[in-house]
Amino acid sequence: MAKSKRKGTYTHNYDPDRLRQLIKEQRGAKEIMKELQISRYSLYEQLLMLQDEDNELYDIPGLLDPPTLEEKRWWKYKKDGVIFSERMLEYAGFKPGDAFEMVVEEDRVILKKI
């Protein structure tokens, strides 16, 4: 198949060739999201784009499954982001007015004081 001209144009980390390969390997939605570092919504969007480009229907196991209780538990934080209590920040060495940057490394989030 010809390389897509739309790579990276419409959605975060869109790589149709890699997505097509992961689908052919019958990877599940969670595996694909982790591999491509995208959300469930982005995966769904990219799947629609790929199907349109290829004029073919693809199935990704688990993509349309209802959210688990664990996923639902974290929904309340999506609107406001991650919230740390004052006590937790003080325990970690932060003081009111301190600024920090957030670094994401694989499966960890690191706060660095700046």
N, C-alpha and C positions, 0 to 999 in steps of 0.2 A: 504494500500500500504506500501511496505517496505521503511524504511527510506533511502534516497539517500546517497551513499558513497561519492558523489562529492560535498557535501555541503561546500561552501566556497573555493573550489579548483580552479575554473576557473574564476569566476566573483565576483565582489564586492557584499557582503551581500546576496549571493545566498542561499535561504531557500525554497526548492521546496515544502515542505508541506504547508508553509504559502502562497506561491504564488498560489498553487493549491486551497487553501481555498478562497483566495480573488477572484479568477476567478469564483469559484462556487457561490460566493455571488454576482456575476455580477458587480463587482466594475469596474469603468472606469480607464483608463490608468493614469490619473493625481492622482487619489486617491491611486492607487497601488504604483506609484512612490513616493508619499509622505510617505505612510505607511512603505515602505521598504527602504526609503532614498536612492533611486537610480535614475539615469538619464533615459531618454527615450531610449537611446541606450542600456543601461544595461538591461532594462526591455525587450526590443526586444530580446536581446541575451539570457536572462534567459528563456523567453517564448520558444525559439527554443530548448534550452536544456531540458526543461520540456516536450515538445512535443516529443522529441526524447526518453526520459526516459519512458514516459507513452505510447508511440506509439499511440497517440491520438492528434487530432487537437483542439486547444482552440482559442477562440476569446476574445480579450480584447477591449471593446468599446473605441474608441478614439486613440488607439495606432498608427494607420496608417493614421490618419487625417493629412492634411497639417498643418504646423505651423501657429499659429495666428500672426497677425501683432505685438502684444506685444512681442511674442517670437522672432520674426525676429529682432526686435529693439535691443535686447540684444546680438545678435550673434557677433557683432563687438568686444565685450568685452571678448569672449571666448578665442581668440588668445592671447591677452595681459593680461587678468585677469582684475580685477577691478582697475581703475585708478582714483586717487584722485588728484585734483588740489592742487598746493602749498598753495593757499589761503585757501582752505577748511581745509587742515591739520593744518595750522597756527591758524585758527579760533578754531579748536578742541584742541589746546594746544601743537601740535607737532612742532618741529623745524627741520631744515635740519640736517640730520645725525641721527635723532632719529630712534630707532628700535621698532617694535611692533609685537605682536602676534595676530593672528586672532582666535576668538572663535566663533563657530556657536552654537546657542541655538534655537532650534525649528525654528521659522521664523525670527530670528534676527542674524545679524553678528556684533560682538563686537570687536573693536580694543583696545588692552591693551598695554600701553607703557611698555617696558622692559628695 
